[in-house]
Structures are given as structure tokens and as C-alpha cells.
């Protein structure tokens, strides 16, 4: 504002200064009174999720978000972490390596303390980003190229696909199926099954007749199916994306190949899922999928997880891998509690301290926190079973062989124990 009189300007300036002083004084009184009667709430810690919400493997996003939500519920309903509550922030990587890095950078804008995901198709595109950006990651999936990984900020609570392959072979042999054909798409994730599966099946006395590689997105797979069934195999081992499976299974129905037993990977294990629906009317008798899981664990961990799942999703019909995401969040929260810090640089070194032996076994967040506060060394065994990380930050678990009833809900047909897996590895020499 411009004044016409210097005297008027000075007077108005003095008045303005007086008013400003009074407002400042009153504001100071208000702030003092406010700080005396209330303290600011601790900020919420961000749990980031990198999942494929679009693309050919978009079903994985439901698995990831369901598991993360239950893990956050468990922590927030048991006091939070060092006074902080958790919240989730998600980004879409479309199960495409090209989209994974931009998705990670977008997620970093939310300053996550821990990230869950991505799944196997895209983890290698971002696996080197976590330590430089000071965020701990719990990836999901069994990609075999991570069996001997050396990434200090990356952990995996799901057993490797190399173990899953052994479970698939073990189950087939236990049913008396000794001749097989392989039908796998050309993705790195699917192709990672083949070598350990062939080795395990051969060690158990089986014979692989055909190894068929699929190119996703084709209009028909009739020729591939004809080749796979040329020797009349007793069982088919398979892994592919859901769209490819829909086309392949439809062709298989027309050619009469869906009355032979098929054993798929964990992607095909979802109750009422797209794979089971695409398989056709014989899904309840001829489709089985391997799912890394231990249904009974110490301290009632699995049943506690089911109760949490019921509270969040109003069902105990769980989606695959949800116990892995759940355990990842609990382990991260326990590591922060032990480190007395939410800074990943400080608590990343405590992940294995809370999850590996020796120590008092505990399977729920509240129980483990009480033990930590009592200065007890803990060994968290969670909903997914044994969460003991080896030097490569991998775990080793058994597998449920999941079939389906007439409504396409899961029926557990067998359980392959870690001891059985180890026995097969011994036979391989």
C-alpha cells in the first residue's frame, strides 16, 4: 500500500506493528495452552505395496492387498509399532519389468518404511533399488534366480520355486504317475521350474516325455497340446499366465485332454479362481496346484492369522500368499521393536534376529512384543510356517497340494513336508 503522508505512513506503520505484536502474543498463549493439553499424534508408517493391478497377472494384486491388509490389522490392533500405526500405499507394476521401476519411484514419494512385493515377474527389475533408497523389501514369489541372492535389504518369506518343483514331482510319484509332459510359458518365472522339476522327477523314477514352451497370447495351442499328449503321459506339469491358460484349457477340452491329471504352480491354487474356472468341469478331479504353506504352526499362529483374516475380509477362505505378506509385515514390525527405531538402516539388521533361532518361539505379534520387552530372544514362526531366513534371506517350507471341490473351493489333497523335499534332494545327489 502507498501512503500520501509520511507522518500518516509512520502512524499506520506503528499501529500495524502494535496489532501484529498483540496477535503474536495471543498466538503464543494459544500455542502454549495447546501444547500443555495435547501432544501431536505420531505419524503413520507407510507399508508400500508393488503389485500388478493391471495386465495378464492382475489376480496377484488381490493376493498382495489381502495379505497386506491383514498384516496391518494385526499390528494396528495390538498397539502399533513404537507408538505408530501403519497404513498402506499401493502402486501398479502391471507384472511388467518396464513398468516396475517407474512404479517403485512413484511409491518412494510416499516414503515407505517397508515394501511388500513385487511378485516374481518384476522383482529383478527393482531388486537393486531398495538399499540405496533405504527401504526394506519383502518380495513375494519363488523365482529360482533368487535362491542365492545377495541383497541385504531384500527378504523372501515364500519358499523357492525350486522347492515347489520338487513338491510337484513328489506328489505325482506318490499317486503312481511316472510319465509326464511339461507345458510352461516362456516367462522367466515359469521356465525357472523346469530344471529342478526334471531333476526331481527323474530322481524319483519318473520320465519326462515332452517339454513344451508356450508363447503367451496365441489364438490356439492345439498343436502344442497334441505334441504334449503324443506319448499319452500320466500327468501334465504346467505354469502359465491366466489368459494363456484360458485358451490352452479350452483347446484341451475340445481335444479331450482334460481328464488327465494336471499339476500346476501356486498361481493355479486360488479358490474359485480363473485357472480353476477355465480348466472346465473336471477341475474338481484333475487339477491340483502346489502352494507353499504350513497349515499348523507354533503358538497358534495360523489360526490367529485366520481370525485376523475373518475380521478384515469376513471369510476364512484365504487367497494364496496372503500369509506370506502378513508374516512379512509382522517380522518388519518386530524388527523395528527390537531396534527401537523405524529407520530401516537401523532395523534391517534385526530382521533375522527376530525370525531365526535360537530363541523363544512365538507366533503372534503381541506375544512376541511382550517377549522382546522382557529382553527375551525370540524366534518368530508365523502363519506361513517356518520363517527362518538362511544366509541368502530365503526360507524353506513344506507345500500343500490344493485341489478343488465341485464349487471350486480348495480341498487339500496332500501335504509335502520339508523332510520329504530334503529326501528328494538327497536322491538327486
N, C-alpha and C positions, 0 to 999 in steps of 0.2 A: 504493500500500500504506500502511496506517495502523499505526504502532508504538505500544505501550503505555508505553514508557520513552523519555524524551528522550535519555538517555545512549545507550541501545541504538540509538536512531534515528541519533544522530550517528556512532556506531561503524560501523553498517551503511552510512551515507552515505559515510563515509571509505573503507571497503572498496570500495564500488561505484566511487568516484572513482578508486581505485588500479587496479582491474580495467580501467575504461574507458581510463585512461591507457596501460596496458600493451597493450590491444587496439589503440588508436590508433597507438601506437608501432610495433607489429608490422605493422599495416596499411600504415603509411608505408614501412616497409622493403620490404614486398611490392610496393607500387606503384613504389618507386624501382627495384627489381630488374626489374620487368616493363617499365618504360619504357626501361630500359637495353638490354633484349634484344629488344624488339619494338615496332614503331610501328603505330598504328591504320591499318586499311585505309581508303583513300579511299572515300567513299560513292559509290553508283552513281547515275548521272544518269538521270532518267526521260524516256523518249520516250513522250509521250502519243498515243493514237490515238482519234479520234472517228469511228466507223463505224456503219452500220446493221446490227446483228446480228439484228434482227427487222424485220418489215414487208415491203412489196412489193419492196423493192430490197435485201434482205438478202444477195444474192450479192456485193454490193460489199464486205461485211466481209471476205470471203475474199481479195479483191484487196488490200485495205488491209493486213491482217495478214500476208499472204505477203510483200509488199514491205517492210514494216517489219522483219520478222524477218531478211530477207536483209541489209538495211542495217545492223542492229545486229550481225549476224555479221561483216560486213566491218570494222566499227570495232573490235569487241572482239578479233578475231583479228589485228589489226595495231596493238596497243599501247594501244587505248582513246583517250580524249581527255584530255590533260593529266593522265594517270595514273588517270583514272576509266573504269570500264566503264559500258556502257549497259544499261538494262532497259526493258521495255515495260509500259505500263498502258493498258488499253482501257476505253472506255465506249460505250454503245449510244444512238444518237440516232434509231433507227428510221426514218431518212430523212424525219423529220417535224420541221418547224420548231418546233412546240410543244415537242417533246422535246429540241431541240438545246441550249437554254440550261441547263436542269437538268443535262444530261449534261456540259456544259462545267464547270459549278460543281462537280460531283462529281469530275471529273478534276483540277480545281485543288487538291483536297485532297491529291493525291499530289505536288504541287509540280513539275510537268513543266518541264524546261528548254526543250524544243521540242515542238510538237504537229504531227502529220501528220493531215490531214483537217480538217473533214469534206469529203465529196463535195459536188458542186454543189447537190443538193436542199436542203441546210440551211446552207451556208456563210454566207448573208446574215443568218441569224438570230443569228450569233455574231461576225460579222466585226469588229465594233467593240469586242470584249471583250479582244483579245489585248494591245494596247499598255497599257491601264490595269492589266492583271494581269501585266505584264512577262513575257510568254511569246511566243516567235516561232512563227509558224504557216506550214506549207507545205500549202495546201489542194490537193485533188485534183479535177480535172474542168475542163471548158471553158466554164463558164457565161459567156455573152456579155456580161452586165451588168458583169462584172469586167474587161472589156478595157481600161478606162481608170480602174482603181481607184486610190485614194489612201489606202492603209493601210500605214504604214511597217513594221509588224511582220508583214505577210502577203505571201507569195510563192507563185507558181504555176509548177511545173516541167512542167505539161502544157499543150499548145497549146490555144488557144481553140476553142470550137465554131464560131465564125465561120470559122476556117481549115478545120476539119473539114468544114463545109458545102461549101466550095469544092472540097475534095478529092473529096467525093462527086459533085459535079456534073462535075468534070473526068474522073473515071473513067467515068461514064455516057456522056459525049460521046465519050470515046476508044473506047468499044465500039459507037458508032453509034446510041445510044439518045437520041432527040431529043424524044420526048414523054413526059411524066411526070405522075403524080399524087402528092400528098403525103398521108401518113397519120401524124399526130402526135397524141399525147395532149395534154391541156390543161395539163400542168405547165409551170412557167416554164422549166425546163431544156430540155424538148422544143420548146417554142414559140420558144426562142431560136435554133433552127436555121433557122427558116423564111425570115426576111428575107434573110440572106446566101446561103442556098441558092437562093432565087428569083432574086436578083440575079446570082449566078454562072452559073446555068443559062441565063438569058436572054442574058447577055453572050457565052456560048459557042454561041449559036444554038439553044438548046432552048426548048420551050414547056411551061408548066405547065397541065394541063387542069383538075385539081381539087385543092383544098386542104381535106382532111377533118380535122376535130378530133374526137378521141375523148374520151369521159368514162370514166375508168377504172372497172372493177368491174361493167360491164354484163354481162348474161347472153348477149347476142348482138350481133354487129356486122355482120350480114348486109346491112342497109340501107346502112351506111357503105361497105362493100365494093362493093356494086352501084353506088353513085354514083362511087366512085373508078375503077372499071373501065368506066364507061359509054362513054368515048371510046377504049377499047382502047389504053391507054398502053403504051409500050415498056418502061417501068421504073417501079418504085414506090420512093419515098424514105420512110423511116419512122423513128420513135423513140417508144418507149412502155415502161412497166414490164413485167416478165416475166409477171405474171398476166393483164394485158390482152392481151399478145402471144399467150399460150396460147389464149385464147378466140378472138381475131381469126384466128390461123393455122388453128385448127380449122375455123372458119367458111369460111375461104378454101379449104381443102382440099375441103370439101363443095361449094363453088361452082365449083371448077375454076380458081382464080386463082393457084395456087402454082407454075405453070410459067412465069410472068412473072418476070423478074429483079427482086429486091428489094435495095435498098442501105440498110443500117441504120447507126446510130451505133456507137460503141465498146462500148456495153453488149452488143451482139449478137455481139461478136467472140470471146467465150470459147470455147476448145476444149471439145467435149463439154458445152457449156453449155445452160441451159434454153431459150434462144431457138432455138438450132440444133435441139435435140430437138423443140421444139414446132412448128417450121417444117414438119417432115414429111420424106418420102422424097426430096424434090427439094432439100433443103438443100445437098447437095454440088454442085449445078449452078446453083442460082438464088438463093442467099443470099450476100451479100457485106457486110462491115462495115468501116468506116473506123477505124483505130487509130493515134493519134499516136505515131510511133516512128521512130527512125533506126537501122536494124539494124547498121550499121558505123560505128564512131566511133574517134577518136584514141586512141592508147596502149592499144589492145585492150580498151577499157572495156566494151563489150557482152559480149565473150567472158569477161571477168573476172567480170562480173555473172552470166553463165550458170553459171560454175564455182561461185560462191558459192551460187547458187540450188540447184544439184545437191547441194551439201554440206548445205544446210538441209532441202530438201524431196525429195531423192532423185529428181529429174526435171529436165529442161531444157525441159519443156513448160510455159511460164510463163503465169501469169494476166495479163490486161490491167492496165495501170497500175502493175504491180509495180516496173518500172524507175523510175517517177516517185517512188514512195515511197523507194526505195533511194537515188536521187540526192539527194532532199531531206535524208536523214539524213547522207549523206556531205558535202554542202555545209555543213550546220549544224556538223558536227564540224570541218571545215576552217576555218570562220569562227571557232570557239572557239580553235582552234590559233593562228590568226593574231593574234587579240585577246589571247591568253594569259589568257583568262578564260572561265568558264562562265556568267557573268552575262549574260542576254540584252540588258540595257541597253548592255553593252559590245560584244558580238559581233554584234548585229544590223546594225551599220554596216559589218561586214566581209563580209557575205553576197555582195554584188556584187563586192567586191574579189577574192574567190577564184574567182568563177564567170564574170566578164566579162573581155574583152580590154581592154588588151593584157596579155601575159604568156606564160610558157611553158605550152604546152598539156599537160595531164596528165589521165589518166582513171581512175586508181586511188588509193585513199586513201593507201596507203603512199608511192607516188611523189610525190604532192602534198605530203605532210607533209615528206618529205625536202627538197623544193624550198623550202618555207616556212622550214624550219630553216636552210637555206643562204642565207636572205634573198633569195630569188628571187620575183618577182611571178608568180603562177600564173593560169591560165585553165582551170578545170575543165570538161571536156567529158565527160559521163558516159554511163551506159548508155542513157539516153533521147535522147542526141544533144547538140545544142547547148543548153547551159544558160545562155546569155547573157540576163540579165534586162534588159528595157527600163525606161524611167522609171516604168512602171506595174507593175513587178515581174512581168511576163509574159514567156514565152519563145515562140519561133517555130520550129516543126519541120515536117518532112515527115510523110507518112502512109503506112502500109501498108494496102493493101486486102486484107483477110483473107477468104478463102473457106474451104471445108471439104472434106475427103475423105469417103469412104464411112463412115469410123469417126468422123466429126465432129471430127477433129483439124484444126488450121489448115493452110491452104495459102495462101501469099502470091501473090495474083493480079496485083498491080501495086504500084508504089511511086510516090507523087506527091511530087515534090521541092519544096522551098521555092521554087525558081526558077519552077516551074510555077504554084504558088499566086500568086506575085507577078505573073506574066504575066496571070492571070485578073483580079486586082485592077486592073491597068492597063487591061484591056479594059472594065472596069466604068466607067472614067472617074473 
